[in-house]
C-alpha cells in the first residue's frame, strides 16, 4: 500500500488532473483529489495524492516540496490521519443529546429517558 500525501499552497486553479499529471513524474498515482468548499465549489488550495509505493511517495516529497507551482512554493508531506473533533462527531454545533436535556422547555422532564 502506498502513502497518502498532503499537497498544500496550491493555486485555486489547480485540478485533480493537474495533480495526477504532476505526481506521475514520480510513479503511479493511485488517487488525487483537490479539496473544495462545499458551498462555493471553489478549491481550498490543498489536496491529497496517494502514490502506489512508499518509495514513490518519498521521491514525490523530495522532488515537489517547496517546488514552484504557478509562482507558489508547494507544500508536500506525508498526510496525517484525520483527528476526530471533540464530541466524536464531525462538524460544528456540538450540543449533545437534545432529547434528554429537557433544557429550554420550562424545566420539566419529558420522560424520554
Secondary structure, 3 states (H helix, E strand, C coil): CCCEEEEECCCCCCCHHHHHHHHHHHCCEEEEEEEECCCCCCEEEEEEEEECCHHHHHHHHHHHCCCEECCEECEEEECCCCCCCCCCCCCCCCCCCHHHHCCCCCCCCCCCC
